Amino acid sequence: MRLSLRFIIPLVLALAGLAYAMVPLVDQLTLQWFMRDLDTRSTLISNTVQEPLADLVRAGNRTRIIRYFTGITRDERVYAMAFCASPQDKPVATLSLPKEIRCADLDKFAAPSEHLLTSDQGPLHVTVKPLEAEGVFLGRIAIVHDMSFIARRTEETKKYLFYFFVVLGAMVSFITVVIAQLSWRGWVQGMRALLRGEGLLRPSGRTDLPELRPIARDLRALIRDIEAEHRPRDEHQMAWTPATLRAILHGELRGQDVIVVSNREPYIHVRAGEIIAIHHPASGLVTAMEPIMRACSGTWIAHGSGSADREVVDRRDRIPVPPEKPAYQLRRVWLSAEEEAGYYYGFANEGLWPLCHIAHVRPTFRTSDWEYYVKANRIFAQAVEQESKSKDPIVLVQDYHLALLPRMIRDALPAATVITFWHIPWPNPEAFAICPWREELLDGLLGSSILGFHTQFHCNNFVDTVDRLLEARVDREMFNVSYRGKLTAVKRYPISIEWPPSPPLVAKAAERCKVEVRERHGLPRDQAIGVGVDRLDYTKGIEERFRAVERLLELQPQWIGKFTFVQIAAPSRSSIEQYQEYDARVRAMAERINKRFAAGGGYAPIVLKVEHHEPPEVYEYYRAANLCFVSSLHDGMNLVAKEFVSSRDDDRGVLVLSQFTGAARELPEAIIVNPYDTDQCAAALHMALSMSEDEQRDRMRLMRGLVGEFNVFRWAGRMLIDAAGMRRHGRLLERTAAADSLPTGTHRA
């Protein structure tokens, strides 16, 4: 024991010295990392605001510039923004701009080493960027970030570093003592055997010590949890693939099955005469989740809506999918026509959908629809119970159709980890308060362990809604909601698509796609083509898109006869009156525009295809098009934009993208437009059609790099990693509670 202490004491002192010596290094590295992050954020903000800010500067409207800057500074880290036309001018800035920043002194912040500013408000990071429009220098933008969060995170890093060395020292000391004791005991027993004449060799016997088993078991569990909690993960260095997801599932979550629940199913079986056809629904949700399930090999629970769905399932209502190479189970639940009409078409799509989308359609709420909505959510909850292979499954609940499901799962399976993702926007509290069952919906969603949205803006709206309408404790720093004794983490997870795209989708060369699409529609070989891909939904801005095409031909008549816009519009919710009216308006507008510009030569500027298209057909149009126009009036993310980018391995094509999509925040290299501004959209179409191949290549490569890095596997992986962290934390709390409950002086066997 004395020898052990002679070794342990210097070891502990050495570890303490090492920890003390590393503190300045940690401070320096942390500061460098965050400075690099803030430089990148400032560059992104500068690139994003160039075009709209240039318009405001040329208009000379200081009030609108300040209002625009104020909107940007709502970000928790952006402290202030300013614009200086020349060193002699006063800055046009937000009220929060520090007095130390003047137009005449902006040059001193230009060097990377001079970005730090110490003011009365604390440490600030200042970046100065030029503002240019069409090659003309208009002035400079100053972007100021609040750096107070760095101190908080540095303290957390120091704390974890200290804990790491404490645990490491304790573990090394404990192991040293155990080894020394076992070695001493073995040596003494050997000497006794030798004195008894038994020699140094003795028959092999039992060598494990029963009294050490509980200690070893707990030690192994503790080491596993500590390693998992503090294992470094640099997401930028990870290659996010199906294999990465499987590794997370089997490593972080120890191989547990994943259950996905959604209203829409990934494969629909439809009877066509004597045969059964298989359709892929036109859905961003399916586009995102299907590759995840192929990677995770779990169970997907969905409403069976196809005319032949019942014919192909087994006695437990399951069918392995995909058909060509089964990788997971599709479990179908059944709803009567009345239940589907009330739950899906009624409450979900005449009530919640227009409530959450600012698309100028009045939401309709009926008590009978609400009752069917509750009943349908219970049916899905029962299916989750039946498909759960353990008491603590991981359940991914998808979208607004199933807002009550998280609470129902929590009541039936208290140990389950429920991750709910809300695929559409979340409105502000005033708008959401219109719903007569607002408290019930919030209660249902707060049954989730994690609740995800596309953007931080939607997270903020949800937390504000809870704070306004429920008796709940809201932590705005950690973005947690404590309700009914349980925590729900509200997090931002921008959804994406599979990367690289499935080989069959891009098997046909882009040049061949162009030839075949033009031949299919009787177009000349040099005809410019634009494409739009949407459900026929009033939130997608198809009417606004057609007006922009019409305005383009009015302002730039050289495109008459040389540009055709192909609109692929999948039929959607055709039993709802608003959708029937929208369908009629879209068809009438396309017909009117085509008649106006026909000019007797059979030219049709708009080709409207209101029919279902399988993914390979859609990708053929993506790859053939000169431009893709996404003009959503209000959208969560919009994966069409990312699909178009992923399809263009030829680095050609231009994306024209609505500013009201989540994708606009991630793809600033697209031409960002306000779909309500017809002239701006027409100008964007002309710019896209006239863009040089070099500029197309530069923009497309940047966008493809982002979509490739931030793909759907990363989206799902981040949610699963967060879920694994919550489960580890829960296990540690349970262990601590169990230990505290033991009477003093007792030991676990």
WOWO-V608883 format. One line per field, one symbol per residue. ss: DSSP state (h for helix, s for strand, l for the rest). burial: # if it has 24 or more other ideal C-beta (glycine too) atoms within 12 Angstrom, else .. A space follows every 50 residues. Layout:
ss: ???
burial: ???
This chain:
ss: lhhhhhhhhhhhhhhhhhhhhhhhhhhhhhhhhhhhhhhhhhhhhhhhhh hhhhhhhhhllhhhhhhhhhhhlllllssssssslllllllsslllllll llhhhhhhhllhhhlssssllssssssssssssllssssssssssslhhh hhhhhhhhhhhhhhhhhhhhhhhhhhhhhhhhhhhhhhhhhhhhhlllll lllllllllhhhhhhhhhhhhhhhhhhhhhllllhhhllllhhhhhhhhh hllllllssssllllllsssssllsssssllllhhhhhhhhhhhhhllss ssslllllhhhhlllllssssllllllsssssslllhhhhhhhhhhhhhh hhhhhhllllllllllhhhhhhhhhhhhhhhhhhhhhllllllssssslh hhllhhhhhhhhllllssssslllllllhhhhlllllhhhhhhhhlllls sssllhhhhhhhhhhhhhhlllsssllllssssllsssssssllllllll llhhhhlllhhhhhhhhhhhlllllllssssssssllllllhhhhhhhhh hhhhhlhhhlllssssssssllllllhhhhhhhhhhhhhhhhhhhhhlll lllllsssslllllhhhhhhhhhhllssssllllllllhhhhhhhhhlll lllssssslllhhhhlllllsssllllhhhhhhhhhhhhhllhhhhhhhh hhhhhhhhhllhhhhhhhhhhhhhhhhhhhhhhhhhhhhhhllllllll
burial: .......#..#...#...#......#...##..##..##.##.####### #######.......##.##..##.#.#########.....####.###.. ###..#..#.....###.....#########......##########.## ...#..##..#..##.###.#..#.##....................... .....................#..#..##..........###.######. .##..##############........####################### ######.##..##...###.##....#########...############ #########.#.###...##.##############.##...######### #############.#############...##..#.############## #################.##.#.#....###.#..############### ##..##.#.#..##..##..#.#...######################## ###..#..##.############..#.##..##..##.##..##..#... ..########.##.#.################################## .#########################.#.##########.#....#..## .###.#######################..#..................
